[in-house]
């Protein structure tokens, strides 16, 4: 059989309207759901249960996987913009959009796996979406702590500083992959041994930090949930005290996280 005929035969076996069970089998393999760092806890909790139903609807349209990622980018930006709305309403909207962004993040990969339409562009767009959300949410949180765009001040400045620290922390991970590629090293394995510090004392400190994973709060989902909790507390205090305390605490925590992340990278096997 000719190669083209083999491909055509394989494509003809793919149902146009797959069942949810078929989608789960193809688009949620253990290599995806079992990833150590790439799968967010809300995906494990409920989004991977919901996403095949949304993906099934998307597959009935002509929308591409990259277009779904575009929706993810826009939704992540909306999470940050929602915090410009004063009061609890802004925090509720931000938390909703952050969850929706994660849903799109599940669905774009599922559409790509079902249709076998992977591309470097899709990977780039996915990275962009996470940078957009995790860069804009801290800025929005700072504006929210100031009371909205009409009263921008020092808290907005702290929010912008928090955004820089969060983005720098994310960039450290990408810098590792870029460095390995430039150096001609193989792709970094997604396992604990590859990222563990080689020095015993630093390894122990990293293990202790794992018991209180404060470094994870800078994801858009966690940040918006914290903003929502602070917004609820603000209702009882009658001011923005809780939101301002949140911003004030997050900035030094982010700085410690960046320093610790940098030390963990240079003392591990990730650059070797």
C-alpha positions in Angstrom: 0.0 0.0 0.0 1.3 3.5 -0.8 2.2 5.8 2.1 -0.5 8.2 1.1 -3.1 5.5 1.0 -2.0 4.3 4.5 -2.4 7.9 5.8 -5.8 8.2 4.1 -6.9 4.8 5.6 -5.9 5.9 9.0 -7.7 9.2 8.8 -10.8 7.5 7.5 -10.9 5.5 10.7 -11.2 8.7 12.9 -14.8 9.3 13.6 -16.1 12.8 12.8 -18.1 12.9 16.0 -16.2 11.0 18.6 -17.7 9.9 21.9 -16.4 11.3 25.1 -14.8 7.9 25.9 -13.0 7.9 22.6 -11.7 11.5 23.2 -10.5 10.6 26.6 -8.6 7.6 25.3 -6.8 9.6 22.5 -6.4 13.0 24.0 -5.8 12.3 27.7 -3.0 9.6 27.7 -1.0 9.1 30.8 1.9 11.0 29.2 -0.3 14.1 29.5 -2.3 13.5 32.7 0.7 12.2 34.5 3.1 15.1 33.9 4.9 16.2 37.0 4.8 19.9 36.4 2.7 20.6 33.3 -0.7 19.5 34.7 -2.3 22.1 37.0 -4.1 20.8 40.0 -7.5 22.2 38.8 -7.1 20.0 35.7 -6.7 17.0 37.9 -9.5 18.1 40.2 -12.2 18.7 37.6 -11.2 20.3 34.3 -10.0 17.1 32.6 -13.4 15.6 33.4 -15.2 18.6 31.8 -12.8 19.3 28.9 -13.7 16.4 26.6 -17.3 17.6 26.5 -16.2 21.0 25.4 -13.6 19.5 23.0 -16.3 17.4 21.4 -18.3 20.5 20.6 -15.2 22.3 19.3 -14.4 19.3 17.0 -17.8 19.8 15.4 -16.6 23.1 14.1 -13.7 24.2 11.9 -11.9 25.9 14.7 -8.2 25.0 14.9 -6.2 24.0 18.0 -4.2 27.3 17.6 -7.5 29.3 17.5 -8.5 27.6 20.8 -5.2 28.7 22.2 -6.0 32.2 21.0 -9.2 32.0 23.2 -6.9 30.9 26.1 -4.7 34.0 25.6 -7.7 36.4 25.5 -9.3 34.7 28.5 -6.0 35.0 30.5 -5.8 38.7 29.6 -9.5 39.1 30.7 -8.5 37.6 34.1 -6.0 40.4 34.6 -8.4 43.1 33.2 -11.2 41.9 35.5 -9.3 43.0 38.5 -9.5 46.6 37.3 -13.1 46.4 38.4 -13.3 47.6 42.0 -14.8 45.5 44.7 -15.7 41.8 45.0 -17.2 41.7 41.5 -13.8 42.2 39.9 -12.2 39.4 42.0 -15.1 37.0 41.1 -14.7 37.8 37.4 -10.9 37.3 37.6 -11.2 33.9 39.3 -13.8 32.8 36.7 -11.7 33.9 33.7 -8.6 32.2 35.2 -10.5 28.9 35.5 -11.9 29.3 32.0 -8.3 29.9 30.7 -7.3 26.6 32.2 -10.2 24.9 30.5 -9.2 26.3 27.1 -5.6 25.2 27.9 -6.9 21.6 28.3 -9.1 21.8 25.2 -6.5 23.2 22.7 -4.2 20.2 23.4 -7.1 17.8 23.1 -8.1 19.2 19.7 -4.5 19.0 18.5 -4.1 15.4 19.7 -7.3 14.3 18.1 -6.6 16.0 14.7 -2.8 15.5 14.9 -2.2 19.2 14.2 0.8 19.9 16.5 3.0 22.7 15.5 5.8 25.0 17.0 3.3 27.9 16.6 0.9 26.2 18.9 3.6 25.7 21.5 4.6 29.3 21.2 1.0 30.5 21.5 0.5 28.4 24.6 3.6 29.9 26.2 2.4 33.3 25.3 -1.0 32.7 26.9 0.5 31.8 30.3 2.9 34.8 30.2 0.0 37.1 29.4 -2.2 35.9 32.3 0.6 35.6 34.9 1.9 39.0 33.9 -1.3 40.9 33.9 -3.0 39.4 36.9 -0.4 40.8 39.4 -0.7 44.3 37.8 -4.5 44.1 38.0 -4.2 43.0 41.6 -2.2 46.1 42.4 -4.7 48.4 40.7 -7.4 46.5 42.6 -5.6 47.2 45.9 -5.6 50.9 45.0 -9.3 50.9 44.5 -9.4 50.9 40.7 -8.1 52.8 37.8 -9.5 56.1 39.2 -7.1 55.9 42.2 -3.9 54.4 40.9 -1.0 54.8 43.3 1.6 52.9 45.3 -0.2 49.6 45.3 -0.3 49.6 41.6 3.5 50.1 41.6 3.9 47.1 43.9 1.6 45.1 41.6 3.8 46.0 38.6 6.9 44.9 40.6 5.2 41.6 41.5 4.4 41.1 37.8 8.1 41.6 36.9 9.2 39.1 39.6 6.6 36.5 38.5 7.6 36.8 34.8 11.3 36.6 35.6 10.6 33.5 37.6 8.8 31.9 34.7 11.6 33.0 32.3 14.2 31.1 34.4 12.5 27.8 33.4 12.5 28.8 29.7 16.1 30.0 29.9 17.1 26.5 31.0 15.5 24.9 27.9 17.0 27.6 25.6 20.4 27.1 27.2 20.3 23.3 26.7 19.2 23.7 23.1 22.0 26.2 22.3 24.5 23.9 24.1 23.3 20.9 22.1 22.1 19.0 25.1 19.1 16.7 25.0 15.7 17.8 26.1 15.4 18.0 29.9 13.4 15.1 31.4 10.3 15.9 33.4 11.3 14.1 36.6 12.4 14.9 40.1 16.0 13.7 39.7 16.7 16.1 36.8 15.6 19.2 38.8 16.9 18.2 42.3 19.8 20.3 43.6 23.1 18.3 43.7 24.2 19.9 47.0 22.8 18.3 50.1 22.0 21.4 52.1 20.1 23.1 49.2 18.4 19.8 48.4 17.1 19.7 52.0 15.9 23.3 51.9 14.1 22.6 48.6 12.5 19.6 50.2 11.3 21.7 53.1 9.9 24.3 50.8 7.8 21.5 49.2 5.8 21.1 52.4 4.7 24.8 52.0 4.7 25.3 48.2 4.3 29.1 48.4 6.1 29.3 45.0 3.0 27.9 43.4 0.8 30.9 44.3 2.0 32.9 41.4 0.0 31.0 38.8 -3.0 32.9 37.5 -5.4 30.4 39.1 -3.9 30.7 42.6 -3.4 34.5 42.4 -7.1 35.1 41.4 -8.3 32.7 44.1 -6.2 34.6 46.7 -7.6 37.9 45.3 -11.1 36.4 45.7 -10.5 35.4 49.3 -9.0 38.8 50.1 -12.0 40.5 48.4 -14.4 38.5 50.6 -12.3 39.6 53.7 -12.5 43.2 52.5 -16.3 43.0 52.7 -16.0 42.4 56.5 -13.4 45.1 57.1 -15.2 47.7 54.9 -12.0 48.7 53.2 -9.2 47.2 51.0 -7.0 46.1 53.9 -7.0 42.3 53.1 -6.2 42.9 49.4 -3.4 45.3 50.3 -1.9 42.9 52.8 -2.0 40.2 50.1 0.0 42.4 47.7 2.4 43.4 50.4 3.1 39.8 51.3 3.3 38.5 47.8 6.1 40.8 46.7 8.8 39.6 49.2 7.6 36.0 48.8 8.1 36.4 45.0 11.6 37.8 45.5 12.5 34.9 47.7 11.0 32.5 45.2 13.1 34.0 42.3 16.3 33.8 44.3 15.6 30.2 45.4 14.6 29.2 41.9 17.8 30.6 40.5 20.0 28.8 43.1 18.1 25.5 42.6 18.7 25.7 38.8 22.5 26.4 39.0 23.0 23.7 41.7 21.0 21.0 39.8 21.8 18.9 36.8 19.5 21.0 34.5 22.4 22.8 32.9 24.6 19.7 32.5 
